[in-house]
Amino acid sequence: MNNAPLDHAVLQAAASWFARLHGAADDPATIAQWNTWLAEDARHRLAWRYVEGINQRFGTLHADADHAHQALNAAHRGRHSRRSLLGGLCVAGATGLLGWGSWRQGWVDSPRAWFATYRTGLADVRPLTLADGSRLWLNGQTALDVQFDESVRQLRLYRGEILIETGADARPLQVLTRAGRMQPLGTRFSVRDQGLRTTLSVFEGTVQATCAESGRQLRVEAGQMTVFDAQQGAAPRPANALRQDWSRGVLVAEDMPLGQVISVLKDYRHGHLGIDPSLDALRVVGTYPLLDSDRALAMLERALPIRVVRTLPWWVSVEAR
């Protein structure tokens, strides 16, 4: 099996076949052509599996999902069964060639996230004021527990991202992730959980980060950021002050690559959002609504030589105009 990463064109082809079968599930000629395409390359079958996974996760959010499922079931009753078409893909799927693991990570990696005191959904940015006067913003798909007692204030971040403005209180404030512990000194900073790694950005004051297993410490000053795990952390480097603008529900792009803009928007919408790699380096300037990614895409389409292609309700791609 070819284990090369799947490219944009292969994924788009798989999505196009999914859409065709939706409308022609009883057409023997279309089914035969689809079977031929599947047999041509192992990447085609892996891409098909990815598209099916996206449909299973997000297709039910759309009114025509039942029709899509019926079309696929009819197609699968053709010459190849689901098992034979996708046979041998379990190992390939586990390799994460398509980012499958990272796509699901926020849902299966932190069981305690389901029972956290504060939880947000997709495209759900929420402000909070804590009992100590600290101001807190939760980014989309965030799960957090807040535990205050007589000696310490603790925030346990299970997934997602928070922005904090600390309140005046004699008790130390600690933010805990799987990677380690952060203790600020009168500051404004953000913490983003990325599974085994944590990204810390400090905008005001100072934060000391301690790796959970090695005990190594990093001191991060205002205007700096670092990424660390349970064993070690990267040397602090300049932080992007615009990184905190998600708390206002906006993405501020100052000569930002389009590929990076699309990567950010992915986190605020259901389904697949892809981009032709040839467009990654296009420069973007402006302010875009994070919580209305369709509107943001329309704004980008008006400003740049691109077009937004909606192959399926839950499959959108940015292509050259």
JOWOWO-V377454 format. One line per field, one symbol per residue. psi: psi as a letter, one per 30 degrees, with the letter a starting at -180 (. if undefined). A space follows every 50 residues. Layout:
psi->???
This chain:
psi->kjgkkkleeeeeeeeeeeeefefhfgjeeeeeeeeeeefekfeeeeeeee eeeeeeefefflfgeeeeeeeeeeefgaekleeeegkgfeeeeffgfgge eeefeffffiefefglekklakhjkkklklfgfkkkkklkhkkkkkjkaf flkkkjjelbklkkjkljkfkkkkkklffakkjliilklkkkkhcflkkk kkfkakkkkkkeefgkkkjjlkglllklafelllkklkljfffffffggl jjkjhkkeeeeeeefefglkakjlkkfffefkkkklkkjegifeeeeeee efflilkjkielfgjkljlk.
